[in-house]
Amino acid sequence: MATEYGQGYGRQHRPGSAGSGRGTLPMGLRAPVAGRTWREFGYVLLGLPISVIMFAFAVTMVSLGAGLLITFLGVPVLAATLSAARGFAALERGRARALLGMDIGHAEPLRMARPGLMGWIGALFKSGSSWRNLLYMVVHLPWAVFAFTVAVTLWTLALGLLSYPLWHWVFPRYTDQEGMQILSDGENSIVIDNAFELTMTALAGLVLTLATPWVVRGLTMVDRLLVFALLSPSLLASRVVELEADRGVVVDTAAADLRRIERDLHDGAQARLVNLAMDLGLAKEKLAEDPQEAARMVNEAHGEVKTALQELRDLARGIHPAVLTDRGLDAALSSVATRCTVPVRVEVDLPARPAPAIEGIAYFTVSELLQNVSKHSRATRATVDVWRSENRLLLQVTDNGIGGATLDGGTGMAGLAERLGAVDGVLVVDSPVAGPTRVTAELPWRT
């Protein structure tokens, strides 16, 4: 279900884009002149000298460090080697991004158990990515030699055969042959020197020219696998970084909520209670000398009490509504819908109640989306649908308003997406200009 939403929303095809397929040659004919082909060929060409340097450095330094392990000097030498391997890995990741278009993450950070030189050395030796980077420096050279040889040979042969009719005159002018010799047994030889043979040679060169980019692309696929396997961050490290970022979002969100609650209490109910205390004090003083005025002041204070109680109820509802705890999402969302400025149809189809934390996030997500409907959509009706799909809780809020909502449009969508992302949730907005608007939120289902 999640994939279905993600594929359908926000996709646009611009005229002349790669996806249009109009007014362009087939990919097989465009390959020899495509930018991607020559970037990949450049990657293969650069790979050989860089790999020679990396291999020589790695083998020399590891041998030196291993030989010095009988003394204390071997440990810092190996640590320096691992640190340099991380530097070479950063260079290779940058080369892969620039020439192969790989979307590869940055290096895993070193996690030092303690500050100082020994902590740094220990972190290097414990870092799995550092050892994988060093392994890449060793194993890449044989493949780089093979890929360089195949790619350069094929391109040289393909372009040479294709252009042979243009330079075949070199042989009779500067040699004692009439053309390029392709076979000889000592007595007889085959020489390409007539129009038919020139044409067939050029055609063979054309076929090879069209095929070589795909061979080079296959070679670089192996490079992609090596880079991904040995230079990219591990899945566990990527997950740790993601969780750290999500934890920061949760902490910031909690701090913002605390500041909002404090501000609402200070500016709302607290101020009213202070005024109430002053009014009751004045009424107490007036009670003996002017009972009617004192009664009027008590009546006004009673109104202030009602207002303060209502503000406290609204504030408590904003923290966690009692109806959500007591009766679940269906009743809580129905209550939210009654406060929307447009008619809202609510349909909740859940086999059971999710975990309280997920239930609370779902409630506040729908609440904020309905506030956006009230403030910005100019809609005349809206719908809220909540259901479960496998291990995901899905929420969808739809309205028939003017549309144009985006995740960076200043309507709180970006903050809402960050809150959902903190619990592995997703927010998808489909809101073309002139509407309608459909906002879908996904949350993990936890019981």
ABEGO torsion letter per residue (X at the ends): XAAAAAAABGBBBBBGBAAAGBGBBBAAAAAAABAAAAAAAAAAAAAAAAAAAAAAAAAAAAAAAAAAAABAAAAAAAAAAAAAAAAAAAAAAAAAAAAAGBBBBBBBBBBBABBEAAAAAAAAAABAAAAAAAAAAAAAAAAAAAAAAAAAAAAAAAAAAAAAAAAAAAAAAABABABBBABBAGABBBBBABAAAAAAAAAAAAAAAAAAAAAAAAAAAAAAAAAAAAABBBAAAAAAAAAAAAAAAAAAAAAAAAAAAAAAAAABAAAAAAAAAAAAAAAAAAAAABAAAAAAAAAAAAAAAAAAAAAAAAAAAAABBAAAAAAEAAAAAAAAAAABABBBBBBBBBABBBBAAAAAAAAAAAAAAAAAAAAAAGBABBBBBBBBBEABBBBBBBBABAEGBBAAAGAGAAAAAAAAAAAGBBBBBBBBBGOBBBBBBBBBBBX
